[in-house]
Amino acid sequence: MYRWEIVRAVTEQRVFGIVRTTGPEKAVAAAEAVLEAGLRAVEVALTTPRALTAVARLTERRPRALVGAGTVLDAAAARAAVEAGARFLVSPSLHPEVIRTGHRYGVPVFPGAATPTEIVRALEEGADAVKIFPASVVSPSWLRDVRAALPQVPAIPTGGVTIDDAPEWIAAGAVACGMGSALTSGGARAAGERVTALLARLAQAR
């Protein structure tokens, strides 16, 4: 897949899961729970011990899933994540070397930004989409105001997005939401039920 095709696939459902656990086994279990429930994309945060082991296992077990790596802070981590099979890279902040490394290998990158200035710089550096982080300190109305001035921004609010307000973020112009514990925690059954409910709500919000 080309980069633009990956971006379209990751954002098609308007949400992707974020897994951050204490080890690769739990990360794989949490990711598989939401994928089994119908989610197509999931990010494994590199703050998880041996996170790349989880990325590699997931790409082997779920070849059709879009498995990404999060909290990618430098070129070395970006290269390692791509080699492990990551289909997209996410950062909490802006690191041009991560964008360059991802693009070198055909992988889209979603760097983090918290202000209009940072958003514009991310776009200038070639970001495929911009992670609005942490979303908990702003609001859907803030994003709506920002997009009034910067309508070209493919925004992905992340960090504090809930099942209740995810549709509001999409209505405000977000291309997708990144959701962590609000979606992926609590075991396979609970996570699956939340995914099913959220996808139904997002479908209604379109």
C-alpha positions as CSV (number, residue, x, y, z in Angstrom):
1,M,0.0,0.0,0.0
2,Y,1.1,3.6,-0.7
3,R,1.3,6.0,2.2
4,W,-1.9,7.8,1.2
5,E,-3.7,4.4,1.0
6,I,-2.5,3.5,4.6
7,V,-3.7,6.9,5.9
8,R,-7.1,6.4,4.3
9,A,-7.4,2.9,5.7
10,V,-6.3,3.9,9.2
11,T,-8.8,6.8,9.4
12,E,-11.7,5.1,7.5
13,Q,-13.5,4.0,10.7
14,R,-12.8,7.4,12.3
15,V,-11.0,5.7,15.2
16,F,-8.0,3.5,16.0
17,G,-7.0,1.9,19.3
18,I,-4.0,2.7,21.3
19,V,-2.4,-0.1,23.5
20,R,-0.1,0.7,26.3
21,T,0.6,-2.1,28.7
22,T,3.2,-3.7,31.0
23,G,4.5,-6.2,28.4
24,P,4.1,-7.7,24.9
25,E,1.8,-10.5,25.9
26,K,-0.8,-8.1,27.4
27,A,-0.3,-5.7,24.5
28,V,-1.0,-8.4,21.9
29,A,-4.1,-9.6,23.9
30,A,-5.5,-6.1,24.2
31,A,-4.9,-5.3,20.5
32,E,-6.4,-8.6,19.4
33,A,-9.5,-7.9,21.5
34,V,-10.3,-4.7,19.7
35,L,-9.4,-6.1,16.3
36,E,-11.6,-9.1,16.9
37,A,-14.4,-6.7,17.7
38,G,-14.1,-5.0,14.3
39,L,-11.5,-2.3,14.7
40,R,-9.1,-2.3,11.8
41,A,-6.2,-0.2,13.2
42,V,-4.3,-0.3,16.4
43,E,-1.2,1.4,17.7
44,V,1.2,-0.1,20.2
45,A,2.9,2.5,22.3
46,L,6.7,2.1,22.5
47,T,6.4,2.9,26.2
48,T,5.3,-0.7,26.5
49,P,8.2,-2.9,27.4
50,R,9.3,-4.9,24.4
51,A,6.7,-3.1,22.4
52,L,8.3,-4.1,19.0
53,T,7.9,-7.7,19.9
54,A,4.1,-7.1,20.2
55,V,4.1,-5.2,16.9
56,A,5.9,-8.1,15.2
57,R,3.6,-10.7,16.7
58,L,0.5,-8.8,15.7
59,T,1.6,-8.3,12.1
60,E,2.2,-12.0,11.9
61,R,-1.1,-13.0,13.4
62,R,-3.2,-10.3,11.9
63,P,-1.7,-9.6,8.4
64,R,-4.8,-7.7,7.3
65,A,-4.8,-5.4,10.4
66,L,-3.2,-2.0,10.4
67,V,-0.7,-2.2,13.2
68,G,1.2,1.0,14.1
69,A,3.8,2.1,16.6
70,G,3.3,5.0,19.0
71,T,5.5,7.3,21.1
72,V,8.1,7.2,18.3
73,L,10.6,9.9,19.3
74,D,13.6,9.5,17.0
75,A,14.9,8.0,13.8
76,A,16.2,4.9,15.4
77,A,12.9,4.0,17.0
78,A,11.1,4.8,13.7
79,R,13.4,2.5,11.7
80,A,13.1,-0.3,14.3
81,A,9.3,0.0,14.3
82,V,9.1,-0.2,10.5
83,E,11.3,-3.3,10.5
84,A,9.0,-4.9,13.1
85,G,6.1,-4.4,10.7
86,A,4.5,-1.1,11.8
87,R,2.3,0.3,9.1
88,F,2.1,3.8,10.6
89,L,4.1,5.8,13.2
90,V,2.7,8.2,15.8
91,S,4.5,10.7,18.1
92,P,3.3,12.8,21.0
93,S,5.5,15.7,19.6
94,L,7.1,16.8,16.4
95,H,10.3,15.1,15.3
96,P,11.2,15.8,11.7
97,E,13.6,12.9,11.6
98,V,10.8,10.5,12.4
99,I,8.8,11.9,9.5
100,R,11.7,11.6,7.2
101,T,12.5,8.0,8.3
102,G,8.9,6.9,8.0
103,H,8.5,8.4,4.5
104,R,11.8,6.9,3.4
105,Y,10.2,3.5,3.9
106,G,6.7,4.4,2.7
107,V,5.2,4.6,6.2
108,P,2.9,7.5,7.2
109,V,3.7,9.6,10.3
110,F,1.3,11.4,12.6
111,P,3.3,13.8,14.8
112,G,1.8,15.5,17.8
113,A,0.9,19.1,18.1
114,A,-0.9,21.3,20.6
115,T,-1.1,24.8,19.0
116,P,-1.8,26.2,15.6
117,T,1.9,27.1,15.2
118,E,2.9,23.5,15.9
119,I,0.2,22.2,13.6
120,V,1.5,24.3,10.7
121,R,5.1,23.3,11.3
122,A,4.0,19.6,11.3
123,L,2.4,20.1,8.0
124,E,5.4,21.9,6.6
125,E,7.6,19.0,7.7
126,G,5.4,16.6,5.8
127,A,3.1,15.1,8.4
128,D,0.5,12.8,6.9
129,A,-2.0,13.8,9.7
130,V,-1.5,15.7,12.9
131,K,-2.1,14.2,16.3
132,I,-3.8,16.8,18.5
133,F,-2.3,16.0,21.9
134,P,-3.4,16.0,24.6
135,A,-7.0,16.4,23.4
136,S,-8.1,16.5,27.0
137,V,-6.8,20.1,27.4
138,V,-8.8,21.4,24.4
139,S,-12.2,20.6,23.1
140,P,-14.1,19.9,19.9
141,S,-15.0,23.5,19.6
142,W,-11.3,24.5,19.8
143,L,-10.6,22.1,16.9
144,R,-13.6,23.6,15.0
145,D,-12.1,27.1,15.5
146,V,-8.6,26.0,14.4
147,R,-10.0,24.3,11.3
148,A,-11.8,27.5,10.4
149,A,-8.3,29.0,9.9
150,L,-6.6,25.8,8.8
151,P,-9.2,23.7,7.0
152,Q,-6.4,21.6,5.4
153,V,-5.4,20.0,8.7
154,P,-6.1,16.2,8.9
155,A,-6.5,16.2,12.7
156,I,-6.4,13.2,15.0
157,P,-7.3,14.2,18.6
158,T,-5.7,11.8,21.0
159,G,-5.3,11.7,24.8
160,G,-8.5,11.8,26.8
161,V,-10.9,11.2,24.0
162,T,-13.9,9.2,25.3
163,I,-16.7,7.1,23.7
164,D,-19.1,9.9,24.6
165,D,-17.2,12.7,23.0
166,A,-15.5,11.0,20.0
167,P,-18.5,11.7,17.8
168,E,-18.2,15.4,18.7
169,W,-14.6,15.4,17.6
170,I,-15.5,13.9,14.3
171,A,-18.3,16.5,13.9
172,A,-15.8,19.2,14.6
173,G,-13.7,18.0,11.6
174,A,-11.3,15.4,13.0
175,V,-10.5,12.7,10.4
176,A,-10.2,10.2,13.3
177,C,-9.7,9.8,17.0
178,G,-6.9,7.9,18.7
179,M,-8.3,6.1,21.8
180,G,-6.4,4.3,24.5
181,S,-7.7,3.0,27.8
182,A,-11.2,4.4,27.2
183,L,-11.5,1.8,24.5
184,T,-8.9,-0.9,25.0
185,S,-8.8,-1.6,28.7
186,G,-10.9,-4.0,30.9
187,G,-10.4,-7.3,29.1
188,A,-11.5,-8.7,25.8
189,R,-15.2,-8.7,26.4
190,A,-15.4,-5.2,27.8
191,A,-13.2,-3.8,25.1
192,G,-15.1,-5.5,22.4
193,E,-18.4,-4.2,23.7
194,R,-17.0,-0.6,23.7
195,V,-15.7,-1.0,20.2
196,T,-19.0,-2.2,18.9
197,A,-20.9,0.7,20.6
198,L,-18.4,3.3,19.4
199,L,-18.4,2.2,15.8
200,A,-22.2,2.4,15.8
201,R,-22.2,5.9,17.2
202,L,-19.5,7.1,14.8
203,A,-21.5,5.6,11.9
204,Q,-24.5,7.7,13.0
205,A,-22.3,10.8,13.3
206,R,-21.1,10.8,9.7
